[in-house]
């Protein structure tokens, strides 16, 4: 849709559909890459705490699941529940859906809006 077209025209997403998160400001002025962390071997409780810390600090997060093959957006963190916005499915709990995959949430990119 519209966001994908915008990301492609700004060079954030290439012709293979791969996204370069560090270029996000090219597409959305004021929105910038702040960091990333590999969570593949991180215990579930530590993963939740890390993502909750980012959320509480006001970062916008992109979570990679399914071995890194699928990206989802963080919606909120309530207690130990990581709520996501998943393309095609709307809002739901990350671990309810993706814990069945090896690694569950394996990576997080986080962004700030200035």
C-alpha positions as a Markdown table, in Angstrom:
| # | Residue | x | y | z |
|---|---|---|---|---|
| 1 | Unk | 0.0 | 0.0 | 0.0 |
| 2 | Unk | 0.9 | 3.6 | 0.5 |
| 3 | Unk | 3.6 | 3.1 | 3.2 |
| 4 | Unk | 5.4 | 0.5 | 1.1 |
| 5 | Unk | 5.4 | 2.8 | -1.9 |
| 6 | Unk | 6.7 | 5.6 | 0.2 |
| 7 | Unk | 9.5 | 3.4 | 1.7 |
| 8 | Unk | 10.5 | 2.2 | -1.8 |
| 9 | Unk | 10.6 | 5.7 | -3.3 |
| 10 | Unk | 12.8 | 6.8 | -0.4 |
| 11 | Unk | 15.2 | 3.8 | -0.7 |
| 12 | Unk | 14.1 | 2.3 | 2.7 |
| 13 | Unk | 12.8 | -0.8 | 1.0 |
| 14 | Unk | 14.6 | -2.3 | -2.0 |
| 15 | Unk | 13.1 | -4.2 | -4.9 |
| 16 | Unk | 13.4 | -7.5 | -3.1 |
| 17 | Unk | 11.3 | -6.2 | -0.2 |
| 18 | Unk | 14.2 | -5.9 | 2.2 |
| 19 | Unk | 14.0 | -2.9 | 4.6 |
| 20 | Unk | 17.0 | -0.8 | 5.7 |
| 21 | Unk | 15.7 | 0.5 | 9.0 |
| 22 | Unk | 18.6 | 3.0 | 9.3 |
| 23 | Unk | 17.2 | 4.9 | 6.4 |
| 24 | Unk | 13.7 | 5.5 | 7.8 |
| 25 | Unk | 14.2 | 9.2 | 8.1 |
| 26 | Unk | 14.4 | 9.4 | 4.3 |
| 27 | Unk | 10.7 | 8.4 | 4.2 |
| 28 | Unk | 9.4 | 10.0 | 7.4 |
| 29 | Unk | 11.0 | 13.3 | 8.4 |
| 30 | Unk | 11.5 | 13.5 | 12.2 |
| 31 | Unk | 11.3 | 9.8 | 12.6 |
| 32 | Unk | 14.8 | 8.3 | 13.0 |
| 33 | Unk | 16.6 | 5.1 | 13.8 |
| 34 | Unk | 17.8 | 4.9 | 17.4 |
| 35 | Unk | 19.1 | 1.3 | 17.7 |
| 36 | Unk | 18.7 | -2.4 | 17.5 |
| 37 | Unk | 19.3 | -5.5 | 19.5 |
| 38 | Unk | 19.5 | -9.2 | 18.7 |
| 39 | Unk | 17.2 | -11.1 | 21.1 |
| 40 | Unk | 17.4 | -14.5 | 19.5 |
| 41 | Unk | 19.1 | -16.2 | 22.5 |
| 42 | Unk | 17.5 | -13.9 | 25.2 |
| 43 | Unk | 15.2 | -15.6 | 27.7 |
| 44 | Unk | 11.5 | -14.7 | 27.3 |
| 45 | Unk | 11.3 | -12.7 | 30.5 |
| 46 | Unk | 14.4 | -10.7 | 29.6 |
| 47 | Unk | 13.0 | -10.1 | 26.1 |
| 48 | Unk | 9.7 | -8.8 | 27.6 |
| 49 | Unk | 11.6 | -6.5 | 30.1 |
| 50 | Unk | 13.8 | -5.1 | 27.4 |
| 51 | Unk | 11.0 | -4.3 | 25.0 |
| 52 | Unk | 8.9 | -2.9 | 27.9 |
| 53 | Unk | 11.8 | -0.6 | 28.8 |
| 54 | Unk | 12.0 | 0.7 | 25.2 |
| 55 | Unk | 8.2 | 1.2 | 25.1 |
| 56 | Unk | 8.3 | 3.0 | 28.5 |
| 57 | Unk | 11.0 | 5.3 | 27.1 |
| 58 | Unk | 8.7 | 6.3 | 24.2 |
| 59 | Unk | 10.5 | 4.4 | 21.4 |
| 60 | Unk | 8.6 | 2.9 | 18.5 |
| 61 | Unk | 9.6 | -0.7 | 17.9 |
| 62 | Unk | 9.7 | -3.0 | 15.0 |
| 63 | Unk | 10.0 | -6.7 | 16.1 |
| 64 | Unk | 11.3 | -9.5 | 13.9 |
| 65 | Unk | 9.8 | -12.9 | 14.5 |
| 66 | Unk | 9.7 | -16.2 | 12.7 |
| 67 | Unk | 13.5 | -16.4 | 12.5 |
| 68 | Unk | 13.7 | -12.8 | 11.3 |
| 69 | Unk | 11.4 | -13.5 | 8.3 |
| 70 | Unk | 8.5 | -11.4 | 9.4 |
| 71 | Unk | 8.3 | -7.9 | 10.8 |
| 72 | Unk | 5.6 | -6.6 | 13.2 |
| 73 | Unk | 5.0 | -3.3 | 15.0 |
| 74 | Unk | 4.9 | -3.0 | 18.7 |
| 75 | Unk | 1.5 | -1.6 | 19.8 |
| 76 | Unk | 1.8 | -1.7 | 23.6 |
| 77 | Unk | 3.2 | -3.6 | 26.6 |
| 78 | Unk | 0.8 | -4.5 | 29.4 |
| 79 | Unk | 2.3 | -6.5 | 32.2 |
| 80 | Unk | 4.1 | -9.3 | 30.5 |
| 81 | Unk | 2.0 | -9.1 | 27.3 |
| 82 | Unk | 3.6 | -7.6 | 24.2 |
| 83 | Unk | 0.7 | -6.4 | 22.0 |
| 84 | Unk | 1.5 | -6.1 | 18.3 |
| 85 | Unk | 0.1 | -4.8 | 15.1 |
| 86 | Unk | 0.5 | -7.6 | 12.6 |
| 87 | Unk | -0.1 | -6.9 | 8.9 |
| 88 | Unk | -3.2 | -8.7 | 7.9 |
| 89 | Unk | -4.3 | -9.6 | 11.4 |
| 90 | Unk | -4.6 | -6.3 | 13.4 |
| 91 | Unk | -3.7 | -6.1 | 17.1 |
| 92 | Unk | -2.8 | -9.3 | 19.1 |
| 93 | Unk | -0.3 | -10.7 | 21.5 |
| 94 | Unk | 3.2 | -11.4 | 20.1 |
| 95 | Unk | 3.9 | -14.5 | 22.2 |
| 96 | Unk | 0.5 | -16.0 | 21.7 |
| 97 | Unk | 1.2 | -16.1 | 18.0 |
| 98 | Unk | 5.0 | -16.3 | 17.6 |
| 99 | Unk | 6.2 | -18.4 | 20.6 |
| 100 | Unk | 5.7 | -21.5 | 18.5 |
| 101 | Unk | 8.5 | -20.4 | 16.1 |
| 102 | Unk | 12.1 | -21.0 | 17.1 |
| 103 | Unk | 13.3 | -17.9 | 18.9 |
| 104 | Unk | 9.9 | -16.1 | 19.1 |
| 105 | Unk | 10.9 | -12.4 | 19.0 |
| 106 | Unk | 14.4 | -12.6 | 17.6 |
| 107 | Unk | 15.3 | -8.9 | 16.9 |
| 108 | Unk | 14.1 | -5.4 | 17.7 |
| 109 | Unk | 14.7 | -2.2 | 15.9 |
| 110 | Unk | 13.7 | 1.0 | 17.7 |
| 111 | Unk | 13.0 | 4.5 | 16.5 |
| 112 | Unk | 12.3 | 7.9 | 17.9 |
| 113 | Unk | 10.2 | 10.7 | 16.7 |
| 114 | Unk | 11.7 | 14.2 | 17.3 |
